[in-house]
């Protein structure tokens, strides 16, 4: 068992709680940096492409996590911001803007667009935000078709390669460079996110999540803070969208659909709402499930000669897992890990209700 | 004449949206939870009735099958709340939103696996019959939809404002803790409301499936019903109906007179406009919480 004595206010918001934690994260960093070596050794980069895909999902997940996990606002339309980022990126690259400028710009434009849409709704209850973003997500495909000169409409648009200071990066031709690029963006965002959470802005997000009334009582401007959170969240989604475009190589009006928005939301719940780790855990699960189902199916077919081919099985299974998580482990995978770790750290003093949250009794904000 | 015909079919469609929205508003009004699976409830109700009625399944008499399926869906709603949602009591609304979305996926899969993925119609005794008042051609199914919807909305309106249990539901929503202190069994009230809303969903499903074919993905229609509820003002029963009617009317008119593609966008565009300019909906009931 380790006691961390805090002797100053700075110690309370330090990036790493103690030295061992810093060492562990350093080791993790080394591991992800060295992962491509394994694929170089076996000479097959297919799986690395999948890992890169998981990282891109995790970037989008971090965006949604900031909004839903840390500010408590559900959004069902983050695929729309990904689409926005992706198409802005394509068009800027097509206009000859260098990638170093086009990429951040695509995130910022997606963020500004999202804030503009959400601003009127942010004054209301979270349910309205869910509805407005849901409507936006449904309309995305239609708008992509309508904006054909920029998006290629139903036929789709090819995503140009990345040219970073003269280095050509393509998902298939140079998978290792693409992996490092995505990893760099992901780490940069994690670093930003982690630092954001210890600033007054970041802590006001959490205050709003826990109680809007108390947050207002402490002098937090609700609408402005929510808008800030939404802007940052949509920006991260836009960046993820731009990377997703590079990873897919070709995007159509059906790439960023409602299912993707919902997948993002389910992802962060499974990973653990309110933890940066949750976005990564969730992305890994979302990346693994389709592979696991395909493998399970072929296993059943070859071993027992049973052919399961029911449409919608994937999403139903995914939804079932999600329901189980919400019912039995609302803190997600990361929450489970925290509990296990606490159990061993405090052994034998761990109690069952240590992580129990106080129940909140709802009050309506309607006049009746 | 053509225009009137459009209006009438739009009204019938709008009533189905309104009915789904009604089930949705019932739950919201009494429990503050948002059931994003209400459209799938409707679809399930329709399939349950199809399973009872159609000759390739059980082949029961239609007038026996309808009350049966309403009962089944009522029980389903009650049990869904009792078995799953009651364990989430006191958790944030966000997790309930996510849970009901996931339930929608499961229901869609279940309906597809149990009945069929193909569009199926309900075999009704009044299929294909028409009324012809003054040169208009009205399908009996469409007239029935409008009449049933109007009656249901009125009944629920009176139920909420006049009966003891309706008032208890409002109280449970306004302040759960205070409702507990007043001796209202809040959890059982919640289950009851879910049961009621399941029944409304069954009615909507039967009406919808008798008018046209239904398949598991029809549940996504529920999204239009959310738009309807938000346009009318969340938590207002007449508002839900009005919102449904607006959407039902706008769709065929936009398809007929507007440029292509507009009819799909129109309901959501109206929703976004309403949210921007009159965020509480037409019959707004929201007020800002003051510190």
Interface residues (C-beta under 8 A of the other chain):
Chain A: X68 X72 X74 X76 X117 X120 X121 X123 X124 X125 X126 X127 X128 X130 X131 X132 X134 X135 X136 X138 X139 X142 X145 X146 X212 X213 X216 X217 X262 X265 X266 X269 X273 X310 X311 X312 X313 X315 X316 X318 X319 X320 X322 X323 X326 X327 X330 X359 X360 X361 X362 X363 X364 X365 X366 X367 X368
Chain B: X28 X32 X34 X84 X87 X88 X89 X90 X91 X92 X93 X94 X95 X97 X98 X99 X101 X102 X103 X104 X105 X106 X108 X109 X110 X112 X113 X117 X170 X173 X174 X175 X176 X177 X180 X216 X223 X226 X227 X230 X234 X235 X261 X264 X265 X268 X269 X271 X272 X275 X276 X277 X279 X280 X285 X286 X287 X288 X289 X291
